[in-house]
């Protein structure tokens, strides 16, 4: 069974076996995703899911972050996953275009609160979920994504299940069934990008992975070849899977540090264009009225994923590289406020957006861009973006991460509680219980 070593890893990882640098990146990812979820808790998609969770029953297993809504543990997982992904501000594993944290977070946080798990137990399971999910995304390959599968929904359910299974301390036999039960629930189509349902993929992955772990704990079984069998996950959902990615260098060559924390709340491939557009104004002093034309030279994947030319909603704007570049230029930012519905339709934004031309160029890597402004004076200003902010060549610093989390959480819980929340998340293994941390995500 190709997946045998990954099952042993998931069931048996000891936090002491995780290098300090990997643990640090795991804590940063945890701090980031909780901040993003709290920041997304007031959006329509999140509030609809909260109302549904409340309507479906009165179980009080755990609370959805940012809201204090009590519900059954799997329903909280669905809500938390939607909140964590709806802003499109969560982290990204660039080689696979996979969002690793949202599905794992949405399974682990409610389960940890329900079971009274410690911060150390949660962090161990968190590392398992991130590493397993990213490795599975690599094993499915880019052809899986190119075929139209949203890898956050497909790999995410297995990452979430592995994490939940580790928190429940499943042995290797039950962990194998847990992963198999999760694998058969893999789903999510890229056609949903730009709609609320994209965030449902992360929530569904977390909830389904959690249920898989609970079923396996109770003795529910799955086929041993759920991942690599002729009709298993790899061969059904990918034309060219690479199962060796699951265990190559497992436990020594960590994939987790490849994870990237986003500086902008939009599809990650738009970020080089945003950086370039910001530089026009901030570094070269170009004013909006000076621009006659703005050309974005980008990898064809950028137009495939974010080619919405005339977005009408904030969610659509996140998948319009033209809108992303326009707000980056005008406001020097591309956070949640820049993807408000009103901003997407604002005349000054539309005016710049209409002057933008996107030119796909396969010679440009998908996380690089060339931005050229043709000015009415006849001058041309060119910006080459090689290392976009948030990528391995230019990662967010700890201080930048802290500013991002506070910017998302302080409007919900206040500045003091936001600072305490991120400080406790960065030191999460010292927590005796997750409940006090969840307390801090809810406004007074």
Order of alpha helices (4+ residues) and beta strands (2+ residues): alpha-alpha-alpha-beta-beta-alpha-beta-alpha-alpha-alpha-alpha-alpha-alpha-alpha-beta-alpha-beta-alpha-alpha-alpha-alpha-alpha-beta-beta-beta-alpha-alpha-alpha
